[in-house]
């Protein structure tokens, strides 16, 4: 089954100096560079109304237009997985992802993902890159996520994320007691030895995390965290680097599982907590069509509420 896909969008200034095929690859990450080059060479993708070369260097402000007949993505199957809908209109779907749900299919997770659930929720999402998913949360992080329902919304939201204009606020329960809030501005890249991990490393990409103290729980602290950039595992890596790992983090918090003086009862509560204590609580963005700010939030899930309640005992 095919669907006619058309869109037009002006190139952002941040892409000045970049090749056209590179920029289009950022917009359509599920397509190879060769596939995108063919669009350009065949004239399906034009710039300012003219056919151009894939190697064309952009200045910013150019009008990119695409007209193609796109095949529905059959590589992933719809699955009847319940979704918790926070907000929805004709362009955007916002969900509250539970912990334990993987966002994209991959090695070891071919089925049972958020993407499979979205394809079941709305069939037309199968025509969009990654079923409209524009950002991700780790498997064991819960919370709010936005999904595009149209090509125009997808492109717009991806651009907002690249411009860092989307506000993403998290709640993180950490081991230790920071003196105050602050900003962590440290580069993050793949760990030089353990390639499955990320780490603060000079050769990494710039990453910025802002945090504020929300409440103190003995030797533990509940933080409000703002994600200024979106590197893999960014909050977990940054807080661990500052010696305040997230409670329950089995990758970045294993060396400091408990705060000094933690009672045996509280150690049991923490030991029974099955994931990292990190929740994406709030999201703000500009609606792609209505051009107005959308502010949405979710409540803490019960497992994290109960953990905080148990840590508050005897304080």
Beta strands, then each sheet from edge to edge (+ up, - down):
strand 1: 2-10
strand 2: 45-47
strand 3: 63-71
strand 4: 85-88
strand 5: 92-97
strand 6: 142-148
strand 7: 167-175
strand 8: 182-185
strand 9: 188-190
strand 10: 198-200
strand 11: 208-217
strand 12: 220-227
strand 13: 278-286
strand 14: 293-297
sheet 1: 1+ 3- 2+
sheet 2: 4+ 5- 6+ 13+ 7- 12+ 11- 8+
sheet 3: 4+ 5- 6+ 13+ 14-
sheet 4: 9+ 10-
end
